[in-house]
C-alpha cells in the first residue's frame, strides 16, 4: 500500500511538472508575442530579455537559499561555467537561426533535436531505445512537421547557425539531467547555481547580439510602462518555465522532454487561432492529431519500458536475496509447474 501511494504521489508530481512547463512556456510565448511584435511594444531584444529572465531566476534562487527553503550542494565551478557557455550558445544560435532562415526551416531544425538528443544520449551514456519508442518519436516528428513547417528556405550562414543551435541545445538538455545525477543535486538547486552565470554573461553580451540581429541598441529604446509590465510578466513566467524544465529533465530524460514538450506547439497553435485569429487549416488540424497520437504512443512505450525495468530489478532482488542453489530450485519448480499445466491442458483437450 505504501509503495502504491508513493507511485501515485510520484505520478501526480510528474503531471504537475509537465503542466507547469506547458502552461508557463505557452504563457511566455504569448507574452513575448505582445512584447516583441510590431503591433505590440516592438521590444526586439530577445537575447537581453533572456538575460533579464535568468537575472530574476537567480534572484529567486538567492532568496530561496538565504531563507533555507533550498539547500546548496557543491558543483565544481568549471562544470557550471561549461554548462552556462553551452546554454548561452544555444540561445544565441537559436536567435540567429530564426533571423537567417525561414520559419519553416527553423521549425525543422527544432524537430531534428529529438533524433539528435537520442543519438547523443546513445554516444555519451550508451542509452538504448525500444522499437516502440523509436516509432513514437517518428510519429511525433511527422505530426508536428505537418502542422508547423511551411516555406523552407536556407542559406549557408543560416544552416551553420541551425547546426550549432541543434547541437548546443541538445547537449544542454542532456547536461541538465547528467549533472543532477552526478552530484545528487535537485533541479532548483542546479538552476540556482547556473542562473547567475547565465544572467551576467547574457546581460553583457546580449545587447551586442541583439544589435547584430535587429540593428538597434536597447539603450535607444523608448520604454513605456506597459512594456515594462510585460517584461516583468515575461520574467515571472520564465522563472516557472526554467524551474519546470529542470524538473522535467531531472525526472524523465532529455528525449521525453523534447517529445512531450511538443504538446506546447499544439497548444500555441490552438491559442493563436483562438486569441489572435490565426489561420487554422486542415493541414494544421491533421498534423496536431498525428502529433497527439505520437505522444500517446510514446507515453505507452515509456510505461512498457518502465515496467520491464521494474520487473528486471525485482528479479535481481529475488536472485540476490536467495542462494544460487535456492534460486535454481525455485526456477526448476516454476518450470515443472508450467510443464504440468501444459500436460493437464493437453489431457483435458
Secondary structure, DSSP 8 states (H G I E B T S, - for coil): -HHHHHHHHHHHHHHHHHHHHHHHHHHHHHHHHHHHSTTTT----HHHHHHHHHHHHHHHHHHHHHTTSS------HHHHHHHHHHHHHHHHHHHHHHHHS-HHHHHHHHHHHHHHHHHHHHHHH-----HHHHHHHHHHHHHHHHHH-------HHHHHHHHHHHHHHHHHHHHHHHHHHHTT--HHHHHHHHHHHHHHHHHHHHHHHHHHHHS--GGG----HHHHHHHHHHHHHHHHHHHHHHHHHHHS-HHHHHHHHTHHHHHHHHHHHHHS-----HHHHHHHHHHHHHHHHHHHHHHHHHHHHHHHHHHHHHHHHS-HHHHHHHHHHHHHHHHHHHHHHHHH-
